[in-house]
């Protein structure tokens, strides 16, 4: 079986990565192979086309490939809330929470992921066009094997960008090297409160998988829940995973980044979170209606979220 993540050297989808590398999928009887497929819409397209069994990706990325949520469902949350940070060049002198600092700047962001930044800025009163905010792809991020957050941090250091919108691993890299300052981290209360519920990292599969092999879908959920619990009990396991997959410096950094995410490691998907997701996807033009909770979430597996 195959599961794809759109970013590998990252905290964003780490419970899925760790479930493969620590053997939690295998314990559930699933011989799972991890694939890095960027951007996330390509991963969802491959799943739609039968090339993948699961995607660990951003929840709001599903409707463009599965219009009206027809054909796919969220199985479990990998973590709660929108999970990207806005980082600006340190020499710009922006302060934490200073949303208006983006005016006139060139911000790097991944396809689909950039919608989270656009929504946040609009809700904060920033007019992207009038305030001359340029949001564009990060140089070299689409090259094979490149992880987006680290490519963004390097582009910031090379002054090819004024800032970036990416995962906390990229943010930590920029901060530790002294080239970046975290201006917005939605999970930690920065920006409009509604932004937290725009999206979440989720385990996603097709309706066809759920209908034809519900036990495999259930086993995947159990593996994610077990991985989240294991990391909460011993965050040092993140370093073990990092040493298998990441360059040495990133392998030693990942546990610190994951440790900050542990309070959000909860597989449950609430009706409130789906209401926020629906509002955001409607505002972004990804849906033109509010789908029911069970049109988005595979509710038959909800009893597994609590372990």
C-alpha positions, 0 to 999 in steps of 0.5 A: 500500500502507498501513502503520500505526503506533500512535504517530507522534512517537515512537522506538518504530516509527521504522524503519518511519516512516523507511522510508517517508519516506526512500524505502526502501520505494519502492526495493524497489518498494513505494508505501507510505503511512504512517497513524497509527492509535491504539491498536495494537489498532485498527491490527491490526483494520484489517489483519485487515479488509483496510484495511492491508497492514502494521502496525508495532506491538507484538508482544504486541498481535497475539494479541487480534486474531488469536487463537492467532496464526492469520492474522498473522505477525511479519516482522522486528523493528524493534528488540530488546526492550520499549521503553517507559519508566516516568516519574514526576513529578520532584517525587516524588523517585523514583530510577532503578530504584525500582520500589516508587515506583509504590505509590499512584500514578496512572500513564497508559498506552495500551491494550495497551501497559499490559500491559507495565507490569502484567507488569513490576510483578507480576514485581517484586513489586508487587501493583497492587490491594493497592498501590493503583497506578492504571493508566489511559488518558492524557487526550486521547491518543485524540484524532485526530493526537495522539501518545501519549508527548507527550500523556503528557508534557503530562499529567504537566506539568499534574499530571493524572498521577503518572507514565506508561508510554510511549516514550522520546520522551515520556520525553525530553520530560518529562525535558528540561522538568524535570517527569519522572524516568525510573525504569525503562528496561528496555532499559538494565537497569532492572527484572526482566531477564525484562521485556526479552523481553516484547515488541518493536516488529515489522513485522507482516502477515497470513498472506494477504499472505504466501501471496498475495504473498510478494515484497511481504512480502520487499521490506518486510523488506528495506526495514526492514533497509536503513533500520536500517542507514542510521540506524546509518550516519548518525543525522542521517537521523532529523532529516531524517525528523523535520523532515518529520513532527514539530513543530520541537522534536520534530524536533530531539530525535528523533535523540538518542532514536534514537541511544540505540536504535541498538544495538537496531536488529536485524531478527532475531527469535530463538527466545529472544525468542519464548519470552519473548513466549510466556511474557508473552502467556500470563501476560497471558491473551492465549494459553493455550498456547505457539505454536511459533516458526514459528506466530509468525514468518514464518521464510521471510524470516529470511535477509533479516534479516542483509541 
